[in-house]
Amino acid sequence: DNDFEYLTKESLGRRVSPAAPETSLLLRKATGELPHGGGSRFKKGGAEYELIRRWIQEGMQYDPETSRTVKHIEIYPQNRVLPLQAQQQLTVTAYFSDGTTQDITRVAEYKPNQPKMSEVDHHGLVTLKDMTGTTSVMVRFQEHVAVFMATIPLGRPTPDLPEPTNFIDKHIFAKLKVLGLPPSDDCDDSTFLRRVTLDITGRIPTLEQTRAFLADTRPDKRSRKIDELLDSPGYADLFAAKWAGILRNKAGGNLEQVARETFGFHSWIRTSLSTNKPYDQFVTELVTARGKSGTNPAVSWYRAVKDPKDQMSDIAQVFLGVRIQCAQCHHHPYEKWSQDDFYGFQAFFTTIGRKEVYKLPEDDTVYHQRMIAVAKNPNTDRELKPTPLDGEALEIPARRDPRIDLADWISSPENPFFARMLVNRYWKHFSGRGLVEPEDDIRITNPATHPELLDKLAESFVKSNYDLKQLCRVICNSRTYQFSSFPNEYNQDDDQNYARYYPRRLSAEIMLDAMNDAAGAKNNFNHQPVGVRAVALPDDSANVESFFLRVFGRPQMDTACECERTANADLAQSLHLINSDTIQNILSAPNGRALQMARDKSKDDRTHITELYLLTMSREPDQGEIDTALAHLAKKRQQAAADPKKLSEEQAVKEAYEDIIWVVINTKEFLFNH
């Protein structure tokens, strides 16, 4: 009904012209005669064109009481196992309210979810490319959607798959067997230690930790290390930084006014993680927060996100994996959500009251206004009661805060969105990509690469009483997580089947901290103690002063999407690593590692170099690396001996070690978690 009003009556009916149908904007834009954002949809004179032209010419007849409507669509086939570069013709059928059916293959809309793996034409002919894995094609007709899934095997024998450690491996290995995709070998101990320490704590292992782990001969030392890291302060630091970004803990440049509030909110997040507060409790406390942020820090989220529409959208995206924003103005193009769904969900937030205290944000008060919660759909003027997604409208008395009912529904074990969203987010944290990608866009038209694994992870998470540390433990203990990042001859192009570990660049904060650890330097941020780690920063305020954090993609915390954090390489980053003041200050820090090594006569150069590699790479250097470093040290000593008044030996050796550290921290092996 809304579409009919929009096309025929809104803006004085300018989109259609019954007297001269061919001049109608509806036809001229659809054929590409007039440019518009949707592109050309069909050709002039074609069957679709003539159908619409006749409808306009005949007066645009439409009676919602008697006109048949589409109830759902079906696609055939829904799933196929196909060889590389194969083709598959899809057939789409519409099922109408009067019991009739119609082939709509020629008028349906098609979109591949992985364009690098498949393409599809306007008539539903899918053409696969030369890449193994799983690909999908979304089919849309009006507000209805369906999905075609194709599995494309490589076809190599996989007789020597390793023994699974847990249910993760069983699902991953079963898919690899179907694909005929041999996985990489297990990673060695040095690689595992550095990988898991970075992933759980955001730090590189210390020299002592590396030596102890490599010397440990116990068969369960990897599991022990995982447990140790999860109980360390670094775990809470890293994941508090992750959640502070997602929950928009933004100072916004007004540091004096909001510092206490952003610090308090970050501290609440960090304490929740450190004490392993059940995730459902964490979310409930956030969603239902009321009172003053000075006494209830979770209230701070309502400072950052003030508009009820934004509150609703953030809650849906962050905790449910539903990007419902599109449904505010029109039916979601790739999902089932309507405008009524949008405003019905928004109604949960319409009774929130706020009392602000000038320059004392910690005294700002969030409270429930005793009134019936409703939200009006502006296009229909319908008043909608609070309604969970895919649920029925709730009758909530005025005295009761509707957010309590919302939190109960969100965190219910029966909620199909809640646990799946969280485990997918954490899977991406440890694996480099989500089982559903993007990780917070879980919908029928964006299927998981391993749907059974996603369901099993969610089920396990619920059974553990929403234990976040246990979820990390399960993922990190899997053989899948512990595969080498070095590809074999078959899995080099794999980026969705986890036949190897996917290397990824260190985040801005982790990279800066790792460089400081390598060089024996300390951060010095405004309004922070000297030596605070970048990964422990509570809000976005350091982004203003630190070009390093900005250029390497630390988020500004403007949105609830982790996509705000960027990992793209560019020229500015390369130049910054080569000759910036930041890097020079790190290398030449007072009493830094280079100076300490130059002064420490109890160890020879070879030992210093070995310890540097153990610290930065968690492995000993190979002979070529040792020889190169020793040759550079010898050259610097010769320069000092030739003119001792210009350059002392200690200064020469210090500069040589600065050069060596600079080379090490600029290697891909250092800059990437692999």
C-alpha positions as CSV (number, residue, x, y, z in Angstrom):
1,D,0.0,0.0,0.0
2,N,2.8,2.4,0.9
3,D,4.5,1.7,-2.4
4,F,1.4,2.4,-4.4
5,E,0.8,5.7,-2.6
6,Y,4.5,6.6,-3.1
7,L,4.5,5.8,-6.9
8,T,1.1,7.2,-7.9
9,K,0.2,10.0,-5.5
10,E,3.2,11.4,-3.7
11,S,4.8,14.6,-5.1
12,L,1.6,15.3,-7.1
13,G,1.8,12.0,-9.0
14,R,4.9,13.1,-10.9
15,R,6.3,9.6,-11.2
16,V,3.5,8.3,-13.5
17,S,1.7,9.9,-16.5
18,P,-1.4,8.0,-17.7
19,A,-1.9,10.3,-20.6
20,A,1.6,9.5,-21.9
21,P,2.9,6.4,-20.1
22,E,6.2,6.4,-22.0
23,T,7.1,9.7,-20.3
24,S,6.6,8.4,-16.8
25,L,9.6,8.7,-14.5
26,L,8.9,5.2,-13.3
27,L,9.7,3.8,-16.8
28,R,12.3,6.3,-17.9
29,K,14.5,5.7,-14.8
30,A,14.0,1.9,-14.9
31,T,15.2,1.7,-18.5
32,G,18.2,4.0,-17.8
33,E,16.8,6.8,-20.0
34,L,17.1,9.0,-16.9
35,P,20.1,8.3,-14.6
36,H,19.3,7.3,-11.0
37,G,20.9,5.3,-8.2
38,G,19.3,2.0,-9.0
39,G,20.7,1.7,-12.6
40,S,18.9,0.2,-15.5
41,R,16.4,-2.5,-14.5
42,F,14.9,-3.6,-17.9
43,K,14.9,-2.7,-21.6
44,K,12.5,-0.4,-23.3
45,G,9.9,-2.6,-25.2
46,G,10.6,-5.7,-23.1
47,A,8.0,-7.7,-21.3
48,E,8.5,-5.9,-18.0
49,Y,8.4,-2.5,-19.7
50,E,5.1,-3.3,-21.5
51,L,3.5,-4.7,-18.3
52,I,4.1,-1.5,-16.4
53,R,3.3,0.7,-19.4
54,R,-0.1,-0.9,-19.8
55,W,-0.8,-0.7,-16.1
56,I,-0.1,3.1,-16.2
57,Q,-2.2,3.5,-19.4
58,E,-5.1,1.7,-17.8
59,G,-5.2,4.0,-14.8
60,M,-3.0,2.2,-12.4
61,Q,-5.8,0.0,-11.0
62,Y,-5.1,-1.4,-7.5
63,D,-7.5,-2.6,-4.8
64,P,-5.8,-3.9,-1.6
65,E,-9.0,-5.8,-0.7
66,T,-9.2,-7.8,-3.9
67,S,-5.6,-7.7,-5.4
68,R,-3.6,-10.9,-4.8
69,T,-0.4,-10.5,-2.9
70,V,2.8,-12.5,-2.8
71,K,3.0,-14.6,0.4
72,H,6.5,-16.0,-0.1
73,I,8.9,-17.0,-2.9
74,E,10.9,-20.2,-3.4
75,I,14.1,-20.8,-5.3
76,Y,15.1,-23.9,-7.1
77,P,17.6,-25.4,-6.5
78,Q,18.4,-24.1,-3.0
79,N,21.7,-25.9,-2.7
80,R,24.1,-27.5,-5.2
81,V,27.6,-29.0,-5.1
82,L,29.1,-27.7,-8.4
83,P,32.6,-27.9,-10.0
84,L,34.8,-24.8,-10.6
85,Q,33.5,-22.5,-13.3
86,A,30.2,-24.3,-13.6
87,Q,26.9,-22.6,-14.4
88,Q,23.5,-23.1,-12.7
89,Q,20.1,-21.7,-13.9
90,L,17.9,-20.7,-11.0
91,T,14.1,-20.8,-11.1
92,V,12.1,-18.6,-8.8
93,T,8.4,-19.1,-8.0
94,A,6.0,-16.7,-6.3
95,Y,3.2,-18.1,-4.1
96,F,0.2,-15.7,-4.0
97,S,-2.5,-15.1,-1.4
98,D,-5.2,-16.7,-3.6
99,G,-3.4,-20.0,-3.8
100,T,-1.9,-19.5,-7.3
101,T,1.8,-19.6,-8.3
102,Q,3.8,-17.8,-10.9
103,D,7.3,-18.2,-12.4
104,I,9.0,-14.9,-11.6
105,T,12.6,-15.9,-12.6
106,R,12.8,-13.1,-15.2
107,V,11.6,-10.3,-12.9
108,A,13.3,-11.3,-9.6
109,E,16.4,-9.4,-8.5
110,Y,19.7,-11.3,-8.0
111,K,22.8,-10.4,-6.1
112,P,25.9,-12.6,-5.4
113,N,27.2,-12.3,-1.8
114,Q,30.7,-13.1,-2.9
115,P,31.3,-11.5,-6.3
116,K,34.9,-12.8,-6.4
117,M,33.4,-16.4,-6.4
118,S,30.3,-16.1,-8.6
119,E,28.3,-13.8,-10.8
120,V,24.7,-13.9,-11.8
121,D,22.8,-12.3,-14.7
122,H,19.3,-10.7,-14.7
123,H,17.7,-14.0,-15.6
124,G,19.1,-16.0,-12.7
125,L,22.0,-17.7,-14.5
126,V,24.8,-18.2,-12.0
127,T,28.4,-18.6,-13.2
128,L,31.0,-19.8,-10.8
129,K,34.6,-18.6,-10.9
130,D,37.9,-20.4,-10.2
131,M,37.7,-20.4,-6.4
132,T,36.8,-23.2,-4.1
133,G,34.5,-22.8,-1.0
134,T,30.9,-21.7,-0.5
135,T,29.1,-18.9,-2.3
136,S,25.6,-17.7,-2.2
137,V,23.2,-15.6,-4.4
138,M,20.4,-13.5,-2.9
139,V,17.1,-13.5,-4.7
140,R,14.6,-10.7,-4.0
141,F,11.1,-10.0,-5.2
142,Q,9.1,-7.2,-3.6
143,E,9.8,-7.6,0.2
144,H,10.5,-11.4,-0.1
145,V,13.9,-12.9,-0.2
146,A,15.5,-16.3,-0.8
147,V,19.0,-17.7,-1.1
148,F,20.8,-20.1,-3.3
149,M,24.0,-21.8,-1.9
150,A,26.7,-23.4,-4.0
151,T,29.5,-25.5,-2.6
152,I,32.5,-25.6,-4.9
153,P,35.0,-28.4,-4.1
154,L,38.7,-28.4,-5.0
155,G,38.5,-32.1,-5.2
156,R,41.8,-33.1,-3.7
157,P,42.0,-36.1,-1.4
158,T,42.1,-35.4,2.4
159,P,43.0,-38.7,4.0
160,D,45.3,-37.3,6.7
161,L,43.1,-34.7,8.4
162,P,44.3,-34.3,12.0
163,E,42.4,-35.6,15.0
164,P,39.8,-33.1,16.1
165,T,40.3,-31.5,19.5
166,N,36.7,-30.3,20.0
167,F,33.4,-29.8,18.1
168,I,34.9,-26.8,16.2
169,D,37.4,-29.1,14.4
170,K,34.7,-31.7,13.6
171,H,32.7,-29.1,11.7
172,I,35.6,-27.4,10.0
173,F,37.2,-30.7,9.0
174,A,33.9,-32.1,7.7
175,K,33.7,-29.1,5.4
176,L,37.3,-29.4,4.3
177,K,36.7,-33.1,3.4
178,V,33.6,-32.1,1.3
179,L,35.7,-29.5,-0.5
180,G,38.7,-31.7,-0.9
181,L,40.8,-28.9,0.6
182,P,43.9,-30.1,2.6
183,P,44.7,-27.9,5.6
184,S,48.0,-26.5,6.6
185,D,50.1,-28.2,9.3
186,D,49.9,-27.2,12.9
187,C,51.8,-24.1,13.8
188,D,55.0,-24.5,15.9
189,D,55.2,-23.5,19.6
190,S,56.8,-20.1,18.9
191,T,54.1,-19.1,16.5
192,F,51.3,-20.4,18.8
193,L,52.6,-18.5,21.8
194,R,52.9,-15.1,20.0
195,R,49.5,-15.6,18.2
196,V,47.5,-16.5,21.3
197,T,49.2,-13.9,23.5
198,L,48.3,-11.2,21.0
199,D,44.8,-12.5,20.5
200,I,43.9,-12.8,24.2
201,T,46.0,-9.9,25.8
202,G,47.0,-7.6,22.9
203,R,50.6,-8.0,23.9
204,I,53.7,-9.8,22.6
205,P,55.0,-12.3,25.1
206,T,57.9,-11.2,27.3
207,L,61.3,-12.7,26.9
208,E,60.8,-14.7,30.1
209,Q,57.4,-16.0,29.0
210,T,58.8,-17.1,25.7
211,R,61.7,-19.0,27.2
212,A,59.5,-20.7,29.8
213,F,57.0,-21.8,27.2
214,L,59.5,-23.1,24.7
215,A,61.3,-25.0,27.5
216,D,58.0,-26.6,28.8
217,T,57.7,-30.2,27.8
218,R,54.2,-30.9,29.1
219,P,51.8,-32.1,26.4
220,D,49.0,-29.7,27.6
221,K,51.2,-26.6,27.8
222,R,49.1,-24.8,25.1
223,S,45.9,-25.3,27.1
224,R,47.7,-24.1,30.2
225,K,48.9,-21.0,28.5
226,I,45.4,-20.2,27.2
227,D,44.1,-20.4,30.8
228,E,47.0,-18.3,32.1
229,L,46.3,-15.6,29.5
230,L,42.6,-15.5,30.2
231,D,43.3,-14.8,33.9
232,S,45.8,-12.1,33.1
233,P,45.1,-8.3,33.3
234,G,45.9,-8.1,29.6
235,Y,42.7,-10.0,28.7
236,A,40.5,-7.5,30.4
237,D,42.5,-4.6,28.9
238,L,42.2,-5.9,25.3
239,F,38.5,-6.8,25.4
240,A,37.6,-3.7,27.3
241,A,39.1,-1.7,24.4
242,K,37.1,-3.8,22.0
243,W,33.8,-3.2,23.8
244,A,34.5,0.5,24.6
245,G,34.7,1.0,20.8
246,I,31.6,-0.9,20.1
247,L,29.6,0.9,22.8
248,R,30.9,4.3,21.7
249,N,32.7,5.4,24.8
250,K,33.6,8.7,23.1
251,A,35.1,11.8,24.8
252,G,34.4,13.9,21.7
253,G,37.1,16.4,22.5
254,N,35.3,17.6,25.7
255,L,37.8,15.9,27.9
256,E,37.3,18.0,31.0
257,Q,33.6,17.5,31.0
258,V,33.3,13.8,30.2
259,A,36.6,12.3,31.3
260,R,35.2,11.0,34.5
261,E,32.3,9.5,32.7
262,T,34.2,7.8,29.9
263,F,36.8,6.5,32.4
264,G,34.0,5.2,34.7
265,F,32.2,3.4,31.8
266,H,35.5,1.9,30.6
267,S,36.3,0.7,34.1
268,W,32.8,-0.9,34.4
269,I,33.4,-2.7,31.1
270,R,36.9,-3.8,32.2
271,T,35.7,-5.0,35.6
272,S,32.9,-7.0,34.0
273,L,35.3,-8.8,31.8
274,S,38.0,-9.3,34.4
275,T,35.4,-10.9,36.8
276,N,34.0,-12.9,33.9
277,K,30.5,-11.5,34.4
278,P,28.0,-13.6,32.4
279,Y,27.4,-11.9,29.1
280,D,23.6,-11.9,29.5
281,Q,24.0,-10.1,32.8
282,F,26.4,-7.6,31.2
283,V,23.9,-6.8,28.4
284,T,20.9,-6.6,30.8
285,E,22.7,-4.2,33.0
286,L,23.6,-2.0,30.0
287,V,20.1,-2.1,28.4
288,T,18.2,-1.4,31.6
289,A,20.7,1.1,33.1
290,R,19.1,4.0,35.0
291,G,20.2,6.5,37.6
292,K,23.4,8.6,37.6
293,S,26.5,7.5,35.6
294,G,28.6,8.4,38.6
295,T,27.0,5.6,40.6
296,N,25.9,3.3,37.7
297,P,28.5,3.7,34.9
298,A,26.4,1.6,32.5
299,V,24.2,4.7,32.2
300,S,27.0,6.3,30.2
301,W,25.9,4.5,27.1
302,Y,22.8,6.6,27.1
303,R,25.0,9.7,27.1
304,A,26.7,8.6,23.9
305,V,23.6,7.3,22.2
306,K,20.7,9.7,23.0
307,D,18.2,9.3,20.2
308,P,15.7,6.4,20.7
309,K,16.1,5.5,17.0
310,D,19.9,5.2,17.5
311,Q,19.5,3.4,20.7
312,M,17.3,0.8,19.1
313,S,19.5,0.5,16.0
314,D,22.7,0.1,18.1
315,I,21.1,-2.5,20.4
316,A,19.8,-4.5,17.4
317,Q,23.2,-4.4,15.6
318,V,25.5,-4.9,18.5
319,F,23.6,-7.6,20.4
320,L,21.4,-9.2,17.8
321,G,23.4,-8.8,14.6
322,V,20.4,-7.1,12.9
323,R,21.0,-4.0,10.8
324,I,17.5,-2.7,10.9
325,Q,18.4,1.0,10.1
326,C,17.2,0.6,6.5
327,A,13.7,-0.2,7.7
328,Q,13.2,3.2,9.1
329,C,12.2,4.6,5.7
330,H,11.3,1.6,3.7
331,H,11.1,-2.2,3.8
332,H,14.6,-3.6,4.3
333,P,15.9,-4.4,0.8
334,Y,17.7,-7.7,1.9
335,E,15.7,-8.8,4.9
336,K,12.1,-9.3,6.2
337,W,12.1,-6.2,8.4
338,S,9.4,-3.6,7.8
339,Q,8.8,-0.1,9.0
340,D,6.4,-1.4,11.6
341,D,9.2,-3.8,12.9
342,F,11.5,-0.8,13.1
343,Y,9.1,1.5,15.1
344,G,7.8,-1.4,17.2
345,F,11.3,-2.2,18.4
346,Q,12.0,1.5,18.9
347,A,9.0,1.7,21.2
348,F,11.1,0.0,24.0
349,F,13.1,3.2,24.3
350,T,10.4,5.9,24.1
351,T,9.9,6.2,27.9
352,I,13.5,7.1,28.7
353,G,13.9,10.4,30.4
354,R,17.1,12.3,30.9
355,K,18.1,15.0,33.3
356,E,21.4,16.7,32.4
357,V,23.7,18.6,34.8
358,Y,25.9,21.2,33.2
359,K,29.6,20.3,33.4
360,L,28.8,17.4,35.7
361,P,28.1,14.6,33.4
362,E,28.5,12.0,36.2
363,D,25.3,13.5,37.7
364,D,23.3,13.2,34.6
365,T,20.3,11.0,35.4
366,V,18.5,8.5,33.1
367,Y,15.1,7.4,34.4
368,H,11.8,5.8,33.2
369,Q,8.9,8.2,32.6
370,R,5.7,6.6,33.8
371,M,3.8,6.5,30.5
372,I,2.6,3.9,28.0
373,A,5.4,3.1,25.6
374,V,4.5,3.6,21.9
375,A,6.2,4.7,18.8
376,K,4.5,6.2,15.7
377,N,5.2,5.0,12.2
378,P,5.3,8.4,10.4
379,N,4.2,6.9,7.1
380,T,1.0,5.3,8.4
381,D,0.4,7.3,11.7
382,R,0.0,3.9,13.4
383,E,1.0,3.9,17.1
384,L,3.0,0.7,17.7
385,K,3.5,-1.0,21.1
386,P,6.9,-2.4,22.1
387,T,7.5,-5.5,19.9
388,P,10.5,-7.8,19.9
389,L,11.9,-8.7,16.4
390,D,9.9,-11.6,15.0
391,G,7.6,-11.4,18.1
392,E,4.2,-10.2,19.2
393,A,3.5,-6.7,20.6
394,L,3.7,-6.5,24.4
395,E,1.2,-5.0,26.8
396,I,3.5,-3.1,29.3
397,P,1.9,-1.0,32.0
398,A,3.0,2.6,32.4
399,R,4.7,2.0,35.7
400,R,7.1,-0.7,34.2
401,D,10.2,0.3,32.3
402,P,9.8,-1.5,28.9
403,R,13.6,-2.0,28.7
404,I,13.3,-4.7,31.4
405,D,11.1,-6.7,29.0
406,L,13.4,-6.0,26.2
407,A,16.5,-7.2,28.1
408,D,14.6,-10.4,29.2
409,W,13.8,-11.1,25.5
410,I,17.3,-10.2,24.3
411,S,19.1,-12.5,26.7
412,S,16.7,-15.4,26.6
413,P,18.2,-18.7,25.6
414,E,15.4,-19.0,23.1
415,N,16.3,-15.8,21.3
416,P,17.7,-16.9,17.9
417,F,19.9,-13.8,17.5
418,F,21.6,-13.1,20.8
419,A,24.1,-15.9,21.3
420,R,24.8,-16.3,17.6
421,M,25.8,-12.7,17.3
422,L,28.3,-12.8,20.1
423,V,30.0,-16.1,19.1
424,N,30.3,-14.8,15.6
425,R,31.9,-11.6,16.8
426,Y,34.4,-13.5,18.9
427,W,35.1,-16.1,16.2
428,K,36.1,-13.2,14.0
429,H,38.3,-11.8,16.7
430,F,40.3,-15.0,16.8
431,S,40.0,-16.2,13.2
432,G,40.2,-13.0,11.2
433,R,36.8,-13.3,9.6
434,G,33.3,-14.2,10.9
435,L,31.4,-17.3,10.1
436,V,29.0,-14.6,8.9
437,E,30.7,-11.6,7.3
438,P,30.2,-8.7,8.2
439,E,30.1,-10.1,11.7
440,D,27.1,-8.0,12.8
441,D,24.9,-8.5,9.7
442,I,23.3,-11.9,10.4
443,R,20.4,-12.5,8.0
444,I,18.9,-15.2,5.8
445,T,20.4,-13.5,2.7
446,N,23.9,-13.5,4.2
447,P,24.3,-17.1,5.2
448,A,27.1,-18.5,7.4
449,T,29.9,-20.4,5.7
450,H,29.5,-23.0,8.4
451,P,25.9,-22.7,9.7
452,E,26.1,-25.9,11.9
453,L,29.2,-24.6,13.6
454,L,27.6,-21.2,14.3
455,D,24.6,-23.0,15.9
456,K,26.9,-25.3,17.9
457,L,29.0,-22.4,19.2
458,A,25.9,-20.5,20.2
459,E,24.5,-23.6,21.9
460,S,27.7,-24.2,23.8
461,F,27.9,-20.5,24.8
462,V,24.3,-20.6,26.3
463,K,25.1,-23.9,28.1
464,S,28.2,-22.3,29.7
465,N,26.0,-19.6,31.2
466,Y,27.2,-17.1,28.7
467,D,30.8,-17.5,29.8
468,L,33.0,-15.3,27.6
469,K,36.3,-16.7,28.8
470,Q,35.1,-20.3,28.2
471,L,34.1,-19.3,24.6
472,C,37.7,-17.9,24.1
473,R,39.1,-21.1,25.6
474,V,37.1,-23.4,23.3
475,I,38.1,-21.4,20.1
476,C,41.8,-21.2,21.1
477,N,42.1,-24.9,22.0
478,S,40.8,-26.0,18.6
479,R,43.2,-27.5,16.0
480,T,41.6,-25.1,13.6
481,Y,42.9,-22.0,15.5
482,Q,46.3,-23.6,15.8
483,F,46.9,-24.3,12.1
484,S,49.9,-22.7,10.5
485,S,49.4,-19.5,8.5
486,F,51.8,-20.9,5.8
487,P,49.7,-22.2,2.9
488,N,50.2,-25.4,1.2
489,E,49.9,-25.8,-2.6
490,Y,46.1,-26.1,-2.3
491,N,44.8,-23.6,0.2
492,Q,46.7,-20.4,-0.7
493,D,43.5,-18.7,-2.0
494,D,41.3,-20.0,0.8
495,D,39.8,-17.2,2.9
496,Q,36.6,-18.7,4.3
497,N,37.1,-22.4,5.1
498,Y,39.8,-22.1,7.7
499,A,42.2,-24.5,6.0
500,R,45.0,-22.3,7.4
501,Y,45.3,-19.4,9.9
502,Y,44.6,-16.1,8.2
503,P,47.4,-13.5,9.1
504,R,46.3,-10.0,9.9
505,R,48.0,-6.8,10.7
506,L,48.2,-5.7,14.3
507,S,45.7,-3.1,15.4
508,A,46.9,0.4,16.0
509,E,47.1,0.1,19.8
510,I,48.6,-3.3,19.8
511,M,51.2,-2.3,17.3
512,L,52.2,0.8,19.2
513,D,52.5,-1.2,22.5
514,A,54.5,-3.9,20.8
515,M,57.0,-1.4,19.3
516,N,57.4,0.1,22.8
517,D,58.0,-3.4,24.3
518,A,60.6,-4.1,21.6
519,A,62.5,-0.9,22.1
520,G,62.0,-0.6,25.9
521,A,60.1,2.6,25.6
522,K,56.9,3.9,27.2
523,N,53.8,5.6,26.0
524,N,53.2,9.2,27.3
525,F,49.6,10.2,26.6
526,N,48.0,13.4,27.9
527,H,45.8,12.8,31.0
528,Q,47.2,9.3,31.5
529,P,50.0,7.9,33.7
530,V,53.4,7.5,31.9
531,G,53.6,4.0,30.6
532,V,49.9,3.3,30.2
533,R,49.4,0.8,27.3
534,A,47.6,2.1,24.3
535,V,45.3,-0.9,24.4
536,A,44.2,0.2,27.9
537,L,43.1,3.7,26.8
538,P,39.5,4.3,27.9
539,D,38.1,6.4,25.1
540,D,39.0,8.2,21.8
541,S,40.7,11.2,23.3
542,A,44.2,9.9,22.6
543,N,43.4,9.8,18.9
544,V,43.6,13.6,18.8
545,E,47.2,13.7,19.9
546,S,48.5,10.5,18.4
547,F,48.9,10.5,14.6
548,F,50.1,6.9,14.9
549,L,46.8,5.7,16.3
550,R,44.8,7.6,13.7
551,V,46.9,6.6,10.7
552,F,46.8,2.9,11.7
553,G,43.0,2.9,12.0
554,R,42.1,3.2,15.7
555,P,38.3,4.0,15.6
556,Q,36.8,7.3,16.5
557,M,34.0,5.5,18.3
558,D,31.4,7.3,16.2
559,T,29.4,4.1,15.4
560,A,28.6,0.7,16.9
561,C,30.2,-1.1,14.0
562,E,33.7,-2.6,14.3
563,C,34.1,-1.8,10.7
564,E,35.1,1.7,11.9
565,R,38.5,0.1,12.8
566,T,40.5,-0.1,9.6
567,A,43.4,-2.4,8.7
568,N,44.0,-1.1,5.1
569,A,47.7,-0.4,4.2
570,D,48.5,3.0,2.7
571,L,51.5,5.2,1.9
572,A,51.1,7.3,5.1
573,Q,51.6,4.2,7.2
574,S,54.7,3.2,5.4
575,L,56.2,6.7,5.7
576,H,55.3,6.8,9.3
577,L,57.2,3.5,10.0
578,I,60.2,4.7,8.1
579,N,61.0,8.1,9.4
580,S,58.4,9.5,11.8
581,D,59.2,11.3,15.1
582,T,57.1,8.7,16.9
583,I,59.2,5.8,15.7
584,Q,62.5,7.7,16.3
585,N,61.4,8.6,19.9
586,I,60.5,4.9,20.5
587,L,63.9,3.7,19.3
588,S,65.9,6.3,21.1
589,A,63.9,6.3,24.4
590,P,65.9,7.2,27.5
591,N,67.3,4.0,29.0
592,G,65.7,2.1,26.2
593,R,66.6,-1.3,25.0
594,A,69.3,-0.1,22.5
595,L,71.1,1.8,25.3
596,Q,70.8,-1.1,27.7
597,M,72.2,-3.6,25.2
598,A,75.1,-1.2,24.4
599,R,76.0,-0.9,28.0
600,D,75.5,-4.6,29.0
601,K,79.0,-6.1,28.7
602,S,77.9,-9.4,30.5
603,K,76.3,-10.6,27.2
604,D,77.9,-10.7,23.7
605,D,76.2,-9.3,20.6
606,R,74.9,-12.7,19.5
607,T,73.1,-13.1,22.8
608,H,71.5,-9.7,22.6
609,I,70.3,-10.3,19.1
610,T,68.9,-13.7,20.1
611,E,67.0,-12.2,23.0
612,L,65.7,-9.4,20.7
613,Y,64.2,-12.0,18.3
614,L,62.8,-14.1,21.2
615,L,61.1,-11.0,22.5
616,T,59.7,-9.7,19.2
617,M,59.1,-12.9,17.2
618,S,59.0,-15.5,20.0
619,R,61.7,-17.4,18.2
620,E,65.5,-17.5,17.8
621,P,67.0,-15.7,14.8
622,D,68.3,-17.8,11.9
623,Q,72.0,-17.7,11.0
624,G,71.4,-15.2,8.2
625,E,69.7,-12.8,10.6
626,I,72.5,-13.1,13.1
627,D,75.2,-12.5,10.5
628,T,73.5,-9.4,9.1
629,A,73.1,-7.9,12.6
630,L,76.6,-8.7,13.6
631,A,78.0,-7.2,10.4
632,H,76.1,-4.0,11.1
633,L,77.4,-3.8,14.7
634,A,81.0,-4.4,13.4
635,K,80.6,-1.6,10.9
636,K,79.4,0.8,13.5
637,R,82.3,-0.1,15.8
638,Q,84.7,0.5,13.0
639,Q,83.3,4.0,12.4
640,A,83.7,4.8,16.1
641,A,87.3,3.5,16.1
642,A,88.2,5.7,13.1
643,D,87.0,8.9,14.8
644,P,86.4,8.3,18.6
645,K,86.0,12.1,19.2
646,K,83.1,12.2,16.9
647,L,81.4,9.0,17.9
648,S,82.0,7.0,21.0
649,E,81.9,3.2,20.9
650,E,78.9,3.1,23.3
651,Q,77.0,5.6,21.1
652,A,77.9,3.7,17.9
653,V,76.7,0.4,19.4
654,K,73.5,2.1,20.7
655,E,72.8,3.5,17.2
656,A,73.5,0.0,15.7
657,Y,71.0,-1.6,18.0
658,E,68.5,1.1,17.2
659,D,68.9,0.3,13.5
660,I,68.5,-3.4,14.2
661,I,65.4,-2.9,16.3
662,W,64.0,-0.6,13.6
663,V,64.5,-3.3,11.0
664,V,62.8,-5.9,13.1
665,I,59.7,-3.8,13.9
666,N,59.3,-3.1,10.2
667,T,59.1,-6.7,9.2
668,K,55.8,-8.3,8.2
669,E,56.6,-11.0,10.8
670,F,56.5,-8.4,13.5
671,L,53.6,-6.2,12.2
672,F,51.3,-9.2,11.6
673,N,49.7,-11.7,13.9
674,H,50.3,-15.0,12.1
